Amino acid sequence: MLIELKEVYKIYAEGLESEVRALDGISLDIERGEFVAIVGQSGSGKSTMMNVLGCLDIPTRGDYLLDGVNVRELSDKELSHIRNKQIGFIFQQYNLVQNLSVLENVELPLIYQGIGMEKRRVLALEALEKVGLADRTKHKPSEMSGGQQQRVAIARAISTKPPIVMADEPTGALDSHTGSEVLKFLQQLNKDGSTVILITHDNGIAATARRVVRLTDGKKIEDRPQEVDWL
């Protein structure tokens, strides 16, 4: 099993009158190669869930096993290594560095991994080829449309070839047509072997995944597979 959550709680202001249980005793297994949508409205706990799954935050109680390793027992350095090596993040806001070129943006996580210039250039170009932007390497983000910028963000996320891709509302800033194109890329990544976890409030977007996990008030209220016609 790639991901195992065992009675996981994330509690803020624990024991106080203002206590908030962002995650309230959630257990969840995700197998390698799945495409899972985690769905919920504002305040449901879905963003906290992504932060925990992405090793950006640690559970208050319970265990999170990532590929058999208990995340709660890792140091900050070890958690940073996991985020850099095993997980590719795609966010609603593209988080591109505006004064860098497209190619330089995609190379950033490879630089953090200590990969030499020649090899990282090859990996970055390969990722840009996959998202159809191999001819825009010298452009700056400000010279590109929203959809193109999100594709650069996807290329950056997959340049390190991570086994897990986490996408947090990746179509939220895009029109419906461009958003559909981004979802196609996520589906293709899954076809190519990546485990894809999609965070969304939109049931229509969640319908593109092969499994839906629904949260309300920090609790898992639904977990079901679904038949999907690829876009």
Number of C-alpha atoms within 10 A of each C-alpha: 11 17 17 21 21 16 16 22 24 23 17 14 10 12 9 8 7 9 11 16 18 21 28 19 17 18 16 14 13 18 13 16 17 19 26 25 27 27 25 22 15 12 13 20 25 28 21 19 24 20 16 20 22 22 23 14 16 22 22 15 16 16 20 26 18 19 13 11 14 13 21 17 13 14 10 11 9 13 19 14 15 17 17 18 18 16 23 25 21 25 19 15 16 18 12 20 15 12 11 15 19 29 23 21 23 30 25 18 21 22 13 11 13 9 15 10 12 8 10 22 18 12 22 26 20 17 26 25 14 17 18 14 19 16 10 18 17 12 14 19 22 13 13 14 12 19 19 18 21 28 23 28 27 27 30 28 26 27 25 24 17 18 19 27 25 24 23 22 18 25 26 15 16 16 11 11 10 17 18 16 16 21 21 15 16 25 20 15 20 20 14 10 15 21 24 26 25 25 24 24 20 16 14 9 19 21 16 24 26 18 21 21 19 24 23 19 18 24 19 22 11 12 15 10 12 12 10 11 9 11 11
